[in-house]
Amino acid sequence: MKHQYFGDINDYRKYGLLRVLQSNGDRKLLVVWMLTADDDGRDGGRRSYLQAPAEWQEHDPELFATLASLLRSTGRPRVSYIEQSGLLSNSSFFSEPVPDSREGRVAWRQGLLEAADDADLVFLDPDNGIEVPSRPIGRKGSSKYVAWYEIEALWAAGCSILIYQHFRREDRDLLSNKLVADLQRLTRATLVEAFRTAHALFLLAAQERHEPGFRGAMPLLHLRWANQIEQVGQAKKPLWLHAGY
């Protein structure tokens, strides 16, 4: 995650998904920004949706209005604005920038696990997604990825996990299927699901005690975000059918 992305269309969908997942139950959410330095790229400029409220605000009116207000009234975009907004209920935040060096990453991981000590759901928000062979941890640019061993450690600590994954230059269905299968093998979770937007995947692995709450939240996701956040359907049945809808 980079500060420059704050409030863009991907952010709107991302916070919308988190708000849905937090709508059913009292789970403690830890948002792990996985911050990296801003750059001169054009990423983060996708905010034209805020100029079309008739089309976009219906998905989550409170979220839409707050993001629009924050971007009008503040200067340079910062993720701290969402931390202070109260839009994400029962939440805490881990904002330490992610280092590239292996030694720095070890210390960052320790801080992450300490921050997740009392969390039920951990949202990992790397620039690109789950690690790839071309960017092993310790190499320049590896800060843009979450490591499998970090996911495994959070799972072992009893946390459900939601992971941001940017689409790579490969078939999207194949990528989704592969990552869901990899996540299921790692966690042995009975509920592993992917949610797809126009630009990204969100991968969910749920601890057994959290499954009823996540399943119960799916009708709201379908109602609010049916045209923007698609449940890919990796589970045997859509989650709202599990919930009896």
C-alpha positions as CSV (number, residue, x, y, z in Angstrom):
1,M,0.0,0.0,0.0
2,K,1.1,3.5,-0.8
3,H,-0.3,6.7,0.7
4,Q,-0.9,7.9,-2.9
5,Y,-3.6,5.2,-3.4
6,F,-5.8,6.6,-0.6
7,G,-9.4,7.1,-1.7
8,D,-9.1,5.7,-5.2
9,I,-11.7,3.3,-6.6
10,N,-9.7,0.3,-5.4
11,D,-9.8,1.8,-1.9
12,Y,-13.5,2.3,-2.1
13,R,-14.1,-1.3,-2.9
14,K,-11.5,-2.5,-0.4
15,Y,-13.0,-0.6,2.5
16,G,-16.5,-1.6,1.4
17,L,-15.5,-5.3,1.6
18,L,-14.0,-4.8,5.0
19,R,-17.1,-3.1,6.3
20,V,-19.2,-5.9,5.1
21,L,-17.0,-8.6,6.7
22,Q,-17.1,-6.6,9.9
23,S,-20.9,-6.1,9.8
24,N,-21.8,-9.4,11.4
25,G,-20.3,-10.1,14.8
26,D,-17.7,-8.4,17.0
27,R,-14.5,-9.6,15.4
28,K,-11.4,-7.5,16.0
29,L,-9.9,-6.3,12.8
30,L,-6.2,-5.5,12.3
31,V,-5.4,-3.6,9.1
32,V,-1.8,-4.2,8.0
33,W,-1.0,-1.5,5.5
34,M,2.3,-3.0,4.3
35,L,3.4,0.6,3.5
36,T,6.0,1.3,0.8
37,A,7.2,4.7,-0.4
38,D,5.1,6.8,-2.8
39,D,6.5,7.1,-6.3
40,D,5.9,9.2,-9.4
41,G,3.6,6.6,-11.0
42,R,0.0,7.3,-11.9
43,D,-1.4,4.6,-9.7
44,G,-3.7,6.1,-7.1
45,G,-5.3,8.6,-9.5
46,R,-8.5,6.6,-10.1
47,R,-10.8,9.0,-8.2
48,S,-13.2,10.1,-10.9
49,Y,-15.9,7.9,-9.3
50,L,-16.2,10.5,-6.6
51,Q,-17.6,12.9,-9.3
52,A,-20.4,10.5,-10.1
53,P,-22.3,10.0,-6.9
54,A,-25.5,8.8,-8.7
55,E,-23.6,5.8,-10.0
56,W,-21.3,5.0,-7.0
57,Q,-22.6,6.2,-3.7
58,E,-25.4,3.6,-3.5
59,H,-22.9,0.8,-2.7
60,D,-22.0,2.3,0.7
61,P,-23.3,5.9,1.1
62,E,-21.5,6.6,4.4
63,L,-18.2,5.3,3.0
64,F,-18.6,7.3,-0.2
65,A,-19.4,10.5,1.6
66,T,-16.6,10.2,4.0
67,L,-14.0,9.5,1.4
68,A,-15.2,12.4,-0.7
69,S,-15.1,14.7,2.3
70,L,-11.6,13.6,3.4
71,L,-10.2,14.1,-0.1
72,R,-11.7,17.6,-0.3
73,S,-10.6,18.8,3.1
74,T,-7.1,17.3,3.4
75,G,-3.9,17.8,1.6
76,R,-1.7,14.9,0.5
77,P,-3.5,11.5,0.7
78,R,-2.6,9.5,3.8
79,V,-3.9,6.2,5.1
80,S,-4.1,7.7,8.6
81,Y,-7.3,9.4,7.4
82,I,-9.2,6.2,7.3
83,E,-7.7,5.2,10.7
84,Q,-9.2,8.3,12.2
85,S,-12.5,8.2,10.4
86,G,-14.2,5.4,12.4
87,L,-15.4,3.8,9.2
88,L,-13.8,0.5,10.1
89,S,-15.4,-0.8,13.3
90,N,-13.4,-2.5,16.1
91,S,-10.2,-2.0,14.2
92,S,-6.5,-1.4,14.9
93,F,-3.7,-0.6,12.4
94,F,-0.2,-1.7,11.8
95,S,1.5,1.1,9.9
96,E,5.2,0.2,10.0
97,P,6.7,0.6,6.5
98,V,7.9,-2.7,5.0
99,P,11.6,-3.0,4.4
100,D,13.3,-4.8,1.6
101,S,16.2,-6.2,3.6
102,R,16.0,-9.6,5.1
103,E,17.1,-8.4,8.5
104,G,14.6,-5.6,8.5
105,R,11.8,-7.9,7.4
106,V,12.4,-10.2,10.3
107,A,11.9,-7.3,12.7
108,W,8.9,-6.1,10.8
109,R,7.3,-9.6,11.0
110,Q,7.9,-9.7,14.8
111,G,6.0,-6.3,15.0
112,L,3.2,-7.7,12.9
113,L,2.7,-10.7,15.1
114,E,2.7,-8.6,18.2
115,A,0.1,-6.3,16.7
116,A,-2.0,-9.3,15.7
117,D,-1.9,-10.8,19.2
118,D,-5.6,-10.1,19.9
119,A,-6.9,-9.8,16.3
120,D,-9.6,-12.0,14.9
121,L,-9.3,-10.9,11.2
122,V,-6.0,-9.6,9.8
123,F,-6.2,-7.7,6.5
124,L,-2.8,-7.7,4.6
125,D,-2.6,-4.9,2.1
126,P,0.7,-5.3,0.0
127,D,1.2,-3.3,-3.2
128,N,1.2,-6.4,-5.3
129,G,0.0,-9.4,-3.3
130,I,1.5,-12.7,-2.3
131,E,5.3,-13.3,-3.0
132,V,6.5,-14.4,-6.3
133,P,9.8,-16.3,-7.1
134,S,11.3,-13.3,-8.9
135,R,11.1,-11.2,-5.7
136,P,12.2,-13.4,-2.8
137,I,12.1,-11.8,0.6
138,G,15.3,-9.8,1.0
139,R,15.6,-8.7,-2.6
140,K,14.9,-5.1,-3.8
141,G,11.1,-4.8,-4.4
142,S,10.2,-7.6,-2.1
143,S,8.5,-5.1,0.2
144,K,5.6,-5.1,-2.2
145,Y,4.7,-8.6,-1.4
146,V,3.5,-10.6,1.7
147,A,5.5,-13.7,2.3
148,W,3.8,-17.1,2.7
149,Y,5.6,-17.6,6.0
150,E,4.0,-14.4,7.3
151,I,0.6,-15.7,6.3
152,E,1.3,-19.1,7.9
153,A,2.4,-17.4,11.1
154,L,-0.8,-15.3,11.4
155,W,-2.9,-18.4,10.7
156,A,-1.0,-20.4,13.4
157,A,-1.7,-17.5,15.8
158,G,-5.5,-18.1,15.3
159,C,-6.2,-15.2,12.9
160,S,-8.5,-15.3,9.9
161,I,-6.8,-13.6,7.0
162,L,-7.8,-11.4,4.1
163,I,-5.1,-10.7,1.5
164,Y,-5.1,-8.1,-1.3
165,Q,-3.8,-9.5,-4.6
166,H,-3.2,-7.3,-7.6
167,F,-3.9,-9.0,-10.9
168,R,-0.8,-10.2,-12.7
169,R,-0.3,-10.5,-16.4
170,E,-1.8,-14.0,-16.6
171,D,-5.3,-15.5,-16.9
172,R,-7.3,-14.2,-14.0
173,D,-9.4,-17.3,-13.4
174,L,-6.2,-19.5,-13.4
175,L,-4.5,-17.1,-10.9
176,S,-7.6,-17.1,-8.6
177,N,-7.8,-20.9,-8.7
178,K,-4.1,-21.3,-8.0
179,L,-4.0,-18.9,-5.1
180,V,-7.1,-20.2,-3.5
181,A,-5.7,-23.7,-3.7
182,D,-2.3,-22.6,-2.4
183,L,-4.0,-20.8,0.5
184,Q,-6.1,-23.8,1.4
185,R,-3.1,-26.2,1.4
186,L,-1.2,-23.8,3.7
187,T,-4.0,-23.2,6.2
188,R,-6.2,-26.3,5.8
189,A,-9.1,-24.0,6.3
190,T,-12.6,-25.3,5.5
191,L,-13.5,-21.8,4.2
192,V,-11.2,-20.3,1.6
193,E,-12.7,-17.8,-0.8
194,A,-11.8,-15.2,-3.4
195,F,-13.5,-12.0,-4.2
196,R,-12.8,-10.3,-7.5
197,T,-13.0,-6.6,-8.5
198,A,-12.0,-5.0,-11.8
199,H,-8.4,-4.7,-10.7
200,A,-7.7,-7.1,-7.8
201,L,-8.5,-10.2,-5.9
202,F,-9.2,-10.5,-2.2
203,L,-8.4,-13.9,-0.7
204,L,-10.1,-15.0,2.5
205,A,-9.0,-17.9,4.8
206,A,-11.4,-18.2,7.7
207,Q,-10.8,-19.8,11.1
208,E,-13.5,-22.2,11.9
209,R,-14.9,-20.1,14.8
210,H,-15.3,-17.1,12.3
211,E,-17.0,-19.0,9.5
212,P,-20.6,-18.3,10.6
213,G,-20.0,-14.6,10.8
214,F,-18.4,-14.4,7.4
215,R,-21.1,-16.5,5.8
216,G,-23.8,-14.4,7.5
217,A,-22.3,-11.2,6.0
218,M,-22.4,-12.4,2.4
219,P,-26.0,-11.4,1.7
220,L,-25.0,-7.8,2.5
221,L,-22.0,-8.1,0.1
222,H,-24.3,-9.4,-2.6
223,L,-26.8,-6.6,-2.0
224,R,-24.4,-3.7,-1.8
225,W,-21.6,-4.7,-4.2
226,A,-23.1,-7.2,-6.6
227,N,-21.7,-5.3,-9.7
228,Q,-18.4,-4.4,-8.2
229,I,-17.2,-7.2,-5.9
230,E,-17.8,-10.7,-7.2
231,Q,-17.6,-13.8,-5.1
232,V,-15.6,-16.0,-7.4
233,G,-17.2,-19.2,-6.1
234,Q,-14.3,-21.3,-4.9
235,A,-16.4,-22.7,-2.1
236,K,-18.7,-25.6,-3.0
237,K,-21.7,-23.2,-2.8
238,P,-21.8,-19.4,-2.6
239,L,-21.5,-18.3,1.0
240,W,-25.0,-16.8,1.1
241,L,-26.4,-20.2,0.2
242,H,-24.5,-21.7,3.1
243,A,-26.2,-19.1,5.3
244,G,-29.6,-20.3,4.2
245,Y,-30.5,-17.5,1.9
